[in-house]
Amino acid sequence: MIDFSKILNKQQRRTLLNAILTPFSWLYGAGVWVRNALFGMKVLPQESFDIPVVSVGNITVGGTGKTPHVEYIIEMLCRRYNIGVLSRGYKRKTKGFILASDSLSARDLGDEPFQIFRKYNGLITMAVCENRRKGIHELLRINPDINLILLDDAFQHRYVKPKVNIVLVDFNRPPFNDKLLPLGTLREPLHRLLQSDLVIVTKCPTDIMPVDIRMMKENLDLFPSTELFFSNIRYADPVPVFPVPNPQISSLSWLQPTDTVLCITGIASPKPLVRYLRQFQATVKVMHYDDHHDFSRADFDEIFHVFDQLEGRRKFIITTEKDAVRIVGNAYYPPTMRSCIYYIPIRVGFLDFEDRDFVTTLVKRIDN
């Protein structure tokens, strides 16, 4: 096999890779176009429901922040509506319709649905199902009082016709600078944003400049009827993954220069969390795994081998909330190390531009 790294520089390798992947990107785009055309001609059927359905999705592969935005909507609307939440349950070990309950785990529901259920159990009815139409019918059969459905990651699932389509785009990976899979990370062509009702630019810096907002609006080029919002991620204080009587750190500001943090992530975009942790005084070492990674015994052996080699007066493991729900029920995590691992909860905040409120806008769209 030819080792191109020895005969080509980085730019040449990128050019070669683009040339190889471009035909596959064209084929993928043709397939997406045909599928969307069949929905447009009503050859493939879409089903509407008597209650409002809100879809939260994206047009790219990777983390745009769907789960924290679904959680934000639940928190803002759970006192106004009886909410049913339906997810595909990506990478779960089960199939078909599964109603969330206390006896289930992240392996049964998927890490993100399980995280949502743990936080809002009693406030929502949560289920997973690959077939969204079947899932909605089952949810309504089980709980006829549901009067609002939230569909997680369903922009591409067009067999359900939502009343409100919310699409998220990452400020740091704008879709107008991207290409279709596998050449880029776009699951859909950019013009599909024109079929959305609300677009949220996520993961914005807190000091976003007016020129960045103007350029984003111009490049997205949305219909006037599509409303554009900007949000960011806000980190909360660390929480023990396992219940401990006296947590050693209740705030990252307690960390000292003599402390060391091992950051473990299995998410699509770990860089924002790593940047956040490095604002504090401790030394930060990072171990990153694939998105939705199912930690094995070998993984934990590797993690704690690295952890044991770290220097520091105090040593901690910090992970994400999504990883924590996979770790807490993992039989391979050593009980003797439960006191040292924490996760950082994240919350969504909307940036205040043009005196428009996201929740007020969403409620109007739902109720009209």
C-alpha positions as CSV (number, residue, x, y, z in Angstrom):
1,M,0.0,0.0,0.0
2,I,1.3,3.5,-0.9
3,D,2.0,5.8,2.0
4,F,0.9,9.1,0.6
5,S,2.1,10.9,3.8
6,K,5.7,10.3,2.6
7,I,5.3,11.6,-0.9
8,L,2.6,14.4,-0.6
9,N,2.4,17.4,1.6
10,K,-0.7,18.2,3.7
11,Q,-2.4,20.4,1.0
12,Q,-1.7,17.8,-1.7
13,R,-3.2,15.0,0.4
14,R,-6.3,17.1,1.1
15,T,-6.6,17.8,-2.7
16,L,-6.3,14.1,-3.4
17,L,-8.9,13.1,-0.8
18,N,-11.3,15.7,-2.1
19,A,-10.9,14.3,-5.6
20,I,-11.6,10.8,-4.4
21,L,-14.7,11.8,-2.2
22,T,-16.3,14.3,-4.6
23,P,-18.1,11.6,-6.8
24,F,-19.4,9.9,-3.7
25,S,-20.7,13.3,-2.4
26,W,-22.5,13.8,-5.8
27,L,-24.1,10.4,-5.5
28,Y,-25.2,11.1,-1.9
29,G,-26.6,14.4,-3.0
30,A,-28.5,12.8,-5.8
31,G,-30.0,10.3,-3.4
32,V,-31.1,13.1,-1.0
33,W,-32.6,15.1,-3.9
34,V,-34.6,12.1,-5.1
35,R,-35.9,11.3,-1.6
36,N,-36.9,14.9,-1.0
37,A,-38.5,15.1,-4.4
38,L,-40.6,12.0,-3.7
39,F,-41.8,13.7,-0.5
40,G,-42.5,16.9,-2.4
41,M,-44.6,15.0,-5.0
42,K,-46.4,13.1,-2.1
43,V,-45.2,9.7,-3.5
44,L,-43.7,9.2,0.0
45,P,-46.5,10.0,2.5
46,Q,-46.3,12.5,5.4
47,E,-48.6,12.1,8.4
48,S,-49.9,15.0,10.4
49,F,-51.3,14.7,13.9
50,D,-54.2,16.4,15.7
51,I,-51.8,17.8,18.3
52,P,-48.8,20.0,17.5
53,V,-45.5,18.3,16.8
54,V,-42.2,20.2,17.2
55,S,-39.1,18.8,15.5
56,V,-35.6,19.7,16.7
57,G,-33.0,18.7,14.2
58,N,-30.0,19.8,12.1
59,I,-28.6,19.4,8.6
60,T,-25.1,18.3,9.7
61,V,-23.4,15.3,11.2
62,G,-22.0,15.9,14.7
63,G,-23.1,17.8,17.8
64,T,-25.0,21.0,17.2
65,G,-26.5,20.9,20.7
66,K,-29.9,19.2,20.1
67,T,-30.2,17.6,23.5
68,P,-29.6,20.8,25.6
69,H,-32.0,22.7,23.3
70,V,-34.7,20.0,23.7
71,E,-34.1,20.2,27.5
72,Y,-34.5,24.0,27.4
73,I,-37.8,23.7,25.5
74,I,-39.0,21.1,28.1
75,E,-38.1,23.4,31.0
76,M,-39.8,26.4,29.4
77,L,-43.0,24.6,28.3
78,C,-43.6,21.7,30.7
79,R,-46.0,23.8,32.8
80,R,-47.9,25.0,29.8
81,Y,-48.2,21.7,27.9
82,N,-48.4,18.0,28.6
83,I,-45.3,17.0,26.7
84,G,-44.4,13.7,25.0
85,V,-40.8,13.4,23.9
86,L,-39.8,10.9,21.2
87,S,-36.3,10.1,20.0
88,R,-34.8,7.5,17.8
89,G,-32.6,6.3,20.6
90,Y,-29.3,6.3,18.7
91,K,-26.9,3.5,19.5
92,R,-29.3,1.9,22.0
93,K,-29.1,-1.9,22.4
94,T,-32.9,-2.4,21.9
95,K,-35.3,-2.1,19.0
96,G,-38.8,-0.9,18.4
97,F,-40.9,1.3,20.7
98,I,-39.6,1.6,24.3
99,L,-41.4,3.7,26.9
100,A,-38.9,5.2,29.3
101,S,-39.1,3.9,32.9
102,D,-37.0,3.8,36.1
103,S,-36.0,0.2,35.4
104,L,-34.2,1.1,32.1
105,S,-30.7,2.4,31.4
106,A,-28.8,4.3,28.7
107,R,-28.2,1.0,26.9
108,D,-32.0,0.5,26.6
109,L,-32.9,4.1,25.5
110,G,-29.7,5.6,24.2
111,D,-27.6,8.1,26.2
112,E,-29.3,11.3,25.2
113,P,-32.9,10.1,25.7
114,F,-31.9,8.5,29.1
115,Q,-30.3,11.8,30.1
116,I,-33.5,13.7,29.3
117,F,-35.7,11.1,31.1
118,R,-33.5,11.2,34.3
119,K,-33.8,15.0,34.4
120,Y,-37.5,15.4,33.6
121,N,-39.1,12.1,34.8
122,G,-42.6,13.0,36.1
123,L,-42.8,16.1,33.9
124,I,-42.8,14.4,30.5
125,T,-43.7,11.1,28.8
126,M,-40.5,9.8,27.1
127,A,-40.1,7.1,24.6
128,V,-37.8,5.9,21.8
129,C,-38.7,4.4,18.5
130,E,-37.1,4.2,15.0
131,N,-40.5,4.7,13.4
132,R,-41.6,8.2,14.4
133,R,-45.1,7.8,13.2
134,K,-45.6,4.5,15.2
135,G,-43.9,6.1,18.2
136,I,-46.2,9.1,18.2
137,H,-49.3,6.9,18.0
138,E,-48.0,4.7,20.8
139,L,-47.3,7.7,23.0
140,L,-50.8,9.1,22.5
141,R,-52.3,5.7,23.1
142,I,-50.4,5.3,26.4
143,N,-51.0,8.9,27.5
144,P,-54.0,10.5,25.8
145,D,-53.4,13.7,27.8
146,I,-50.3,14.6,25.8
147,N,-50.9,17.8,23.8
148,L,-47.4,18.5,22.5
149,I,-44.9,16.2,20.9
150,L,-41.2,17.0,20.8
151,L,-39.3,15.0,18.2
152,D,-35.5,14.8,18.8
153,D,-33.3,14.8,15.7
154,A,-36.1,14.4,13.2
155,F,-35.5,17.0,10.5
156,Q,-34.5,14.1,8.1
157,H,-37.4,11.9,9.2
158,R,-40.0,13.4,6.9
159,Y,-42.7,10.8,7.3
160,V,-44.0,12.9,10.1
161,K,-45.1,16.5,9.2
162,P,-44.3,18.7,12.2
163,K,-46.2,21.9,12.9
164,V,-42.9,23.6,13.8
165,N,-39.5,22.7,12.4
166,I,-36.5,23.9,14.5
167,V,-33.1,23.5,12.8
168,L,-29.8,24.0,14.7
169,V,-26.6,25.1,13.0
170,D,-23.2,25.4,14.8
171,F,-21.7,28.9,14.8
172,N,-18.2,27.2,14.6
173,R,-19.2,25.0,11.6
174,P,-21.5,27.1,9.5
175,P,-23.3,25.0,6.8
176,F,-22.6,27.5,4.0
177,N,-18.9,26.7,4.3
178,D,-19.6,22.9,4.3
179,K,-20.2,20.2,1.7
180,L,-22.4,17.1,1.5
181,L,-21.3,13.8,3.0
182,P,-18.8,12.2,2.7
183,L,-16.8,15.2,1.4
184,G,-18.2,17.4,4.3
185,T,-20.6,17.0,7.2
186,L,-23.9,18.1,5.6
187,R,-26.7,15.6,5.8
188,E,-28.9,17.9,3.6
189,P,-28.1,20.6,1.1
190,L,-28.2,24.1,2.5
191,H,-31.4,25.1,0.8
192,R,-33.3,22.6,3.0
193,L,-33.0,25.3,5.7
194,L,-35.7,27.1,3.7
195,Q,-38.2,24.5,4.9
196,S,-37.5,25.3,8.6
197,D,-39.6,27.6,10.8
198,L,-37.0,28.5,13.3
199,V,-33.2,28.4,12.9
200,I,-30.9,28.6,15.9
201,V,-27.3,29.3,15.5
202,T,-25.8,27.4,18.5
203,K,-22.5,27.6,20.4
204,C,-22.1,31.3,19.8
205,P,-19.3,33.1,21.7
206,T,-20.7,35.4,24.5
207,D,-18.8,38.3,22.9
208,I,-20.2,37.7,19.4
209,M,-19.7,40.7,17.2
210,P,-22.5,42.4,15.2
211,V,-20.6,41.8,12.0
212,D,-20.7,38.0,12.7
213,I,-24.5,38.2,13.2
214,R,-24.9,40.1,10.0
215,M,-22.7,37.7,8.0
216,M,-24.5,34.7,9.4
217,K,-27.9,36.2,8.4
218,E,-26.7,37.0,4.9
219,N,-25.0,33.7,4.3
220,L,-27.9,31.6,5.6
221,D,-30.3,33.7,3.4
222,L,-33.5,32.4,5.0
223,F,-37.0,33.3,4.0
224,P,-38.5,36.3,5.9
225,S,-40.9,33.9,7.5
226,T,-38.1,31.8,9.1
227,E,-37.0,33.4,12.4
228,L,-33.3,33.3,13.3
229,F,-32.0,33.0,16.9
230,F,-28.6,32.8,18.5
231,S,-27.7,30.7,21.5
232,N,-24.7,29.6,23.5
233,I,-23.8,26.9,26.0
234,R,-23.4,27.7,29.6
235,Y,-21.5,25.4,32.0
236,A,-22.7,24.7,35.5
237,D,-20.8,23.5,38.6
238,P,-19.4,20.0,38.6
239,V,-21.7,17.2,39.8
240,P,-20.5,13.8,41.1
241,V,-21.3,11.0,38.6
242,F,-21.9,8.7,41.6
243,P,-23.5,9.9,44.8
244,V,-20.8,10.8,47.3
245,P,-21.4,12.3,50.8
246,N,-18.8,15.1,50.6
247,P,-17.8,16.1,47.1
248,Q,-14.3,17.4,46.9
249,I,-15.1,20.1,44.3
250,S,-18.4,21.9,44.2
251,S,-16.9,24.6,41.9
252,L,-14.1,24.5,39.3
253,S,-12.9,27.8,40.9
254,W,-11.7,25.6,43.8
255,L,-9.1,24.0,41.6
256,Q,-5.5,24.9,42.3
257,P,-2.3,24.9,40.1
258,T,-1.2,21.8,41.9
259,D,-4.4,19.9,40.9
260,T,-4.8,17.8,37.7
261,V,-7.9,17.0,35.7
262,L,-8.3,14.1,33.3
263,C,-11.1,15.1,30.9
264,I,-12.9,12.1,29.4
265,T,-15.2,12.7,26.5
266,G,-17.3,10.6,24.1
267,I,-19.1,13.4,22.3
268,A,-18.9,14.9,18.8
269,S,-17.5,18.2,19.8
270,P,-15.3,18.1,22.9
271,K,-13.2,21.3,22.2
272,P,-15.6,23.8,23.9
273,L,-15.5,21.8,27.2
274,V,-11.7,21.4,27.0
275,R,-11.4,25.2,26.4
276,Y,-13.7,25.9,29.4
277,L,-11.7,23.6,31.7
278,R,-8.4,25.2,30.8
279,Q,-9.7,28.6,32.0
280,F,-9.2,27.3,35.5
281,Q,-5.9,26.7,37.4
282,A,-5.6,22.9,37.2
283,T,-3.5,21.0,34.6
284,V,-5.9,19.4,32.1
285,K,-5.2,16.1,30.3
286,V,-7.7,15.0,27.6
287,M,-8.8,11.5,26.5
288,H,-11.3,11.6,23.7
289,Y,-13.4,8.7,22.4
290,D,-16.0,8.5,19.5
291,D,-19.4,10.1,19.9
292,H,-21.8,7.9,22.0
293,H,-18.9,5.6,22.9
294,D,-19.8,2.6,25.0
295,F,-17.0,2.3,27.5
296,S,-15.5,-1.2,27.8
297,R,-13.4,-2.8,30.5
298,A,-10.3,-2.1,28.3
299,D,-11.3,1.6,28.1
300,F,-11.4,1.9,31.8
301,D,-8.2,0.0,32.2
302,E,-6.6,2.5,29.8
303,I,-8.2,5.5,31.5
304,F,-7.1,4.6,35.0
305,H,-3.6,3.7,33.8
306,V,-3.3,7.2,32.5
307,F,-4.9,8.6,35.6
308,D,-2.5,6.8,37.9
309,Q,0.5,8.3,35.9
310,L,-0.7,11.8,36.3
311,E,1.0,14.1,38.7
312,G,-0.9,16.4,41.1
313,R,-1.7,17.0,44.7
314,R,-5.3,16.2,43.9
315,K,-6.5,14.4,40.8
316,F,-10.0,14.4,39.3
317,I,-11.8,12.9,36.3
318,I,-14.3,15.3,34.6
319,T,-16.6,14.2,31.9
320,T,-19.7,15.4,30.1
321,E,-23.3,14.8,31.2
322,K,-24.0,12.6,28.2
323,D,-21.0,10.4,29.0
324,A,-22.0,10.3,32.7
325,V,-25.3,8.5,31.9
326,R,-23.3,5.8,30.2
327,I,-20.7,5.6,32.9
328,V,-23.0,5.5,35.9
329,G,-24.6,2.2,35.0
330,N,-21.5,0.6,33.5
331,A,-20.5,-2.5,35.4
332,Y,-16.8,-2.1,34.3
333,Y,-16.3,1.2,36.1
334,P,-14.2,0.4,39.3
335,P,-16.2,1.1,42.5
336,T,-13.1,2.3,44.3
337,M,-12.8,5.2,41.9
338,R,-16.3,6.5,42.1
339,S,-15.4,9.5,44.4
340,C,-13.1,11.1,41.8
341,I,-15.3,11.5,38.8
342,Y,-17.6,14.4,38.1
343,Y,-19.6,15.7,35.1
344,I,-20.3,19.3,34.0
345,P,-23.9,20.0,33.3
346,I,-24.6,22.4,30.4
347,R,-27.5,24.8,29.9
348,V,-28.7,26.8,26.9
349,G,-28.9,30.5,26.9
350,F,-30.3,32.7,24.2
351,L,-28.5,35.9,23.1
352,D,-30.8,38.9,23.3
353,F,-31.0,40.5,19.9
354,E,-33.8,42.5,18.3
355,D,-36.0,42.2,21.4
356,R,-37.3,38.8,20.3
357,D,-37.9,36.0,22.8
358,F,-37.4,32.4,21.5
359,V,-40.0,30.8,23.9
360,T,-42.7,33.5,23.0
361,T,-42.0,32.9,19.3
362,L,-42.2,29.2,19.6
363,V,-45.5,29.2,21.6
364,K,-47.1,31.5,19.0
365,R,-46.0,29.0,16.3
366,I,-47.4,26.1,18.3
367,D,-50.7,27.7,19.2
368,N,-51.5,29.3,15.8
